């Protein structure tokens, strides 16, 4: 199955673009996606945005799909599902 990452902000430069397709096994969950991100981009994202030990994004980086934050690593993913990687914007 394919999960479609849509990446916004400075993180997109680390991933080589704003869009990336990630191939995962059927029945994959969020943890599988995080493992795939670590294998493909972990070294590029660390140390600013990625925690290699836990294989998770650092701090306020959000994973959002279908209007909801993906936080539970056992959340099931679907073929062709779009997952957005977002960094909150701040300023004044």
KAKA-V320384 format. One line per field, one symbol per residue. phi: phi as a letter, one per 30 degrees, with the letter a starting at -180 (. if undefined). psi: psi as a letter, one per 30 degrees, with the letter a starting at -180 (. if undefined). burial: + if it has 16 or more other C-alpha atoms within 10 Angstrom, else -. A space follows every 10 residues. Layout:
phi=???
psi=???
burial=???
//
This chain:
phi=.cccdbcbid ddddcildba ccdbdeidbe eddddddddd beddddcdbb cedchbddhc dccbbhibdc bddcddccei dcbccbcecb lb
psi=lkkjkjklaf eeeffglfkk kkkllkglle eeeeeeeeee geeeelfefk jeefhlklbg kkkkkhgkkj ejfgkkllkg kkkkjkkkkl a.
burial=++++++++-- ++-++--+-- --++---+++ ++++++++-- -+-++---++ ++--++++-- -++++----+ ------+--- -++++++--- --
//
